[in-house]
Amino acid sequence: MTASAWRLTDDGPAPEPAAAQPARSGSTTRRMLVVAAIVVLSLVGAGGFAVAGGAAALLPERPEGCNQPDRSVQLYAVELPRDGNQIRLGYGLTPETASYPGPTMEMIEGECLAVTLHNQVPAATLEQLRTDPTHPLGVSLHVHGVKYTQLSDGTAQSFSYVPPGQSRTYTWYAKKRDRTAGTPGTAGYWWYHDHVVGGPHGTKGISSGLFGGLVVRRVGDPKPDRTYMSVFGDQQSINLRRGAAADTCDPVNPQPGPTCIVAKKGERVEFIVVGIGNDMHTFHIHGHSWADTRTGVVTGTNAEADQVPTVDNKTVGPGDSFGVQIIAGDSVGPGHWMIHCHMQFHSDAGMYTTMHVLDENGNMPPGGGHEHSATSSGAAPAGSGAGVHQHK
């Protein structure tokens, strides 16, 4: 952070010659504020925050309404096996369980969460991803939807990142809806991601796999039996994978994970849908539809419910996020139900996967093979995820 980032303008008259110019307490105060701000940012850059003499904090540690965190979570950023020549990174609740997408975080409105991020990505790997030699090496945690102060912004310019081998705690506050003030609260479907790797916008961090989902619920919201995250991105990818690599379910013993969407008939299944990169996409599930509401379900009177659209295809752009809740196999039974982007050349290039709905006994229905030519061409570009090992 340079001093030019803290521009203070004095709209008063031009200064008098030095010999005749009296002391101006306002100018002196402004200069002191600049110095104090630089000192504070320097302390933040060192990974902490302190104010000498008990003076009021210029940058609060926690957002208003969060006196103390209600819970704490340990999150690890690690390097994963490469996808060909593509560097892959992931978040995990332990280093061994890191994946892309990372773990889904859940909060209840009114809750305050402290997330401590441990950076275990080697400095040499971050150096390879850096696009500017003057940019700092580190990873971060930037979250959408909930409240946080600048100390938890997860950016280089606020010094709220984590250098290699170090850790840092970020504080998130799921503010409640305030009917008096007319504010909507924070309940909904969001995501978190790196904002530092490679450059000031974290482009290399996101494209390497540093992202995950966040669900903020209100008390009484329906709880799903299973939650999956579908991140639609560039190179026609779902969770940075394409074609056969996006669906690796074992036909005999399918285990839910980033590349295996499986549920029993009748289970409530939740999707967190996120767009990354530079392209527009659509999220479409065969055989299923959902209410286009905050939670994906319909509440209220019949008249109110009549105003809620029912959809099975929804547009998602870069940075967008929304949630879907469906009942697996509702009226359609067990089966292998395709999930894909309905921009035709995207799905033709391999932007699809499958939701496998098992019967009530947990048996896989017949069929469900990968017949699309894009899955067997072996021509997926670097970073698409073709042939990638699944990290659970």
N, C-alpha and C positions, 0 to 999 in steps of 0.2 A: 504494500500500500504506500503510495507516494503522497506527499503533502498536497499535490495538485488535485487529489481526489476529495479533499476537504476544502472546497473553495468558500471563503467567507468574503462577502462584499460589504464595503462601507459606503453607503450612499450619502454620507455627509460631505461638507465642503472640502476642497483640496487642502492638503496639509500646509501649514505655514512653514517658513524657513526654520531650520532646526534651532537657531539661537532664540527665536521668539515664540516657538510653539510650546504651549502649555501641555501638561500631562493630561491625557484623556482617559478616564477610568474605563469608558466603554471599549476603546480600542485595546487597552490592556487586558480587559476581561475576555475579549474575543481571542486575543493571542493565547491567553492561558487555557481557554477551551480547546484551541487547536492542539496545544501541547498535551493536554489531558487526553484528548481523543487519540492522539498518536500513541501515547503510553498505554492506553487501554487496548488498542488494537495490537500493540506489540505483545502484551500479556496474553491476549487471545491467541496470537500466533504461536506462542510457546505452549499452548494446550491448556492454559488455565485462565483464571480471572480473579483479580484482587484489586481492592481500592484501599490505598493507604489512609490511615486515620479515620476509618469508618465513614468516609464520604459516600453520598448516594451513588449508586451504580449508574453509569451512563448507558450501559448495555445490560439489561436484566438477563439473568440466567434462565428464568422460566417465564412462560407467558402468563398473563393475568388469569387468575382462576386456578392456577396450579401452584399450590403452596408447597407440596411435597409430592414426589412421584408415588403413585399407588402400587406400581409394579416395576420390576427391572428385567431386562432381557440382555443376554450376551450374544453378540452377533460377530461372526468372523468373515473377513474377506480373504480368500485364498486363491491360488492359481490351480486350475484344473488341467487334466490332460488336454493337449491341443487337438483341435479339429483340423487335421492336415497341418497347414502352416499357420492357421489362425489361432492366436492366443485366446484362451478361454479363462475367465475369472468367474467366481461365484460367491454368494453370501450363504452362510449356514449358521445354525444354532450351535454347531460344533464344527471344527475344521473338517472332520471326516464326513459330515453330512451336507457340505456345501454343494450347491447346484445352481443351475440357471433354468427357470426363475429361482430366486431364493425363497426362503420360507414365507408363508403368508402370515402376516401379523393381524391380530384381531384386537379391537378395543371397543369399549362401551362408552357412549356419550357421557361426558363428565369425568372420564378417567384420564389420568396423567401417567405417561409411560416413559421410563428412562431406558434408552437403548445404548449400550456400550459397544462400540465398534472396535474390533481388534484387527489391525492391518497386518496380515501375514503374507501378503504378496511380495515377492522379492523385489528389491530396488532395481535389479537388472531388468526384470520384466517390465516394470513401470517405465524404465528408461527407454525400452524398445517401443513402447506405445506413445511416448511423449512426442508431440509435434513441434514444440518450441523449447529449445534448450534452457530458456530462462524460466519456464513454468515449473512450479514445485512438484516434487514427487510425492504422491500420496493417493489415498482413496477417501471417499466421503459417503455421507448418507443424507440425501435430500428427499424430503417426503412431500407428497401432494395431499391437499384436502384438510389436514389438521393444522393446529396452531403451534407455532414455535417462535423463538426469538432469533436474532441474528446469530447468536452463538451456536445455534443448532441448524443453521441454514445449509451447511454442507458445501460451501463454496470456497474457492481460493481467495477471493477478494475480501471475505470476512474472516479468513484464517481458520475456518471451522472444518478443517480436513485432518486426516490422520496420516502422518509420515510413516514410512516402513518401520515395522517393529514396534509401533506405539499404539495407543488406544485413546479413545475419546468418547464421552457420553453425550448423547443427543436427547433432548427432552421434547416429547410430543404431547399435545393436549387436545383431546377430543371434546371441543366445546359443545355444550348443549344448545338446543334451539331456544331462542329467547323470543317469546311471543310478544312481549311488551315492546322490545326494540325492533321486532320484525326481522331478526336475523335467523337464517335457516339452520344453524348448527352444522355439524360436520359429519353426520351419519351418511354413509354411502360407500362406494367402491373406489379405492384410490390405489396409488402405487408409490414405491420408493425406489431410488436409484442413485448411482454415483454421479457426481457433478464436477469431478476434478481430473480423472484419469485422462491423459493425453493432452488436455487443454482446458480452458476455463468453463466449458460447457459439458465436460464429461462424455463427449461423443464416443471416445474410444472405450470408456468404461461401460457404457450402455451396450455398445455393439459387441463387447467381449463377454457380456453376461451379468453385469452387476445391476440387477433389478429384481424386484419382488412385489408382491401384492399386499395391500392393507384394506381390511374391512372394518368400518366403524358401524356398530349396530346401536339401535335404541333398545331400551328395555322392552321386552315383549316381541321383538323381531323373530320371525321363524328361523330356527337353526337348521342348517343343511346337514345331511349325512356325510356329504363329500364336497370338498371345494377344490376346484382346479383353476389354474391361471393360464390364459391364452394370450400370448403377446404376439401381435401381428406386426411384422417389420419388413424391412427392405429385403431385396433378393427373394421375395415371395416366401418368406419364412414364418413359421409358427414356433415360438420359443427358440429362435435361431436355428431351426431345423426344417428340412423339407422332405416331402414324400415319405418314403419308408422310414426314414430316420425320425419322423415326427410321431410315429406309432410303432412302438416296439413291444406291444403287449404279447406276453406268452399265451398262446392259445389254450394251454392246459391250466396254467396257474398264473393268471394275470395279476400283477401287483401295481396298485395305483402309484403314479408318479408323473413327472413332467412329460414323459412320452408314453404314458399308458392311462387313458381316460376310461375308467370302468366303473360300473355301478349295477346293483341289482334292480330289477323291476320294482317300482314303487318307492325307491329311495329319492329323497330330495337332493338334487345336485345343483351346486352353485358354481358359476363361472365368473372370474374376474377378467374382464377383457380390456386390454391395453394396446394402444398404438405407439410404436417407436419408429425412429428413422425419418424418412422423408415422403413416404407414399401414403395414399388413402386406401383403405380396405373396407370390406364388409364382413361381418360375423354372421354366419348362417349355420343352423343346425337342422339336419333332416329329421322329419317326423315329430318335431317338438316346436312349441311356441311359448311365449312368455309375455307377461304384462310389462309394458314399457314404463315402469315406475322405479322409484329409488331402490326398492328391494326386489323387484321382479315379481311381486305378488299383488293381488287386488284386495283392498280393504274398504270399509265404508258401506254405504247404502247401495242399492241397485242402481239408483240414478247416478251416484258418484262413480260406480264401477263402469257404467256405460260410457263414461268420458275417457276411460283409460284405453289407449290403443293396445291391441294384441299384435305382436310382431314375431317373426322368425328370422329376420335379417336386419342388421343395424350397422350403420356406417361408423367407422372408428378412424380418426386421424392421429397424426403424431402428437403424443402427450395426452390424448383422450383416454378416459377410462369409464367403464360402466359395469353393472352387475346383472347377472341373469340367474334366475332360479327356476328350475323345471322339475317335474316328477318324471324320473326315468321310465320310459316305456309306457307313459300314460296313454291309454287307448290304442297304442300301436304295438305293444308287446316287446319282448326281447328282440334284439337285432344289433346290427352293426350300422350305426347311424353316422353319416359323414358330417364333419365340421369343416367348413372351408370358406375362403374368400370368394364372393360372387362376382368379382372382376374376373372375367373368364380367362384372360391370359395369365392371371395370377394362379388360379387353380390349375390350369393346364401345366404350369411350370412346377407344380408340386406343393402349392399352398393349401394343403388339406391334411386332415387327420381323421380319426374315428372315435366316436363314443360307443364303447361296447356295453350294451345292456344285457346282463345275464338274466337267466330265469330266476324264479323265487328261491330255488335251491342253490344258486350260485354257479350254475352250469353255463358255459359259453355256448351260444347258439351256433348253428352251422353257418358256413360261409365266412365272409369277412376277409378273404385274401386280398393282397395288394396287386390289383391288375393294371394299374395305371402305368403307362410307359415311362412317365417321369421318375417313377421309383426305381426303375432298373437301368436307367440310362447311364448312371455313373457320371453325369455331366454337371452335377450341382456345383456352383461356384464356391470359391473359398468363403468360409463363414456361413454357409447354408446349413451345415450340420449333417450332411449326408454321411452315413457311416460312423457318426459320433457315438462314443460310449455314453450310456445313460448314467447320470449321477443322481442318486436318490437320496 
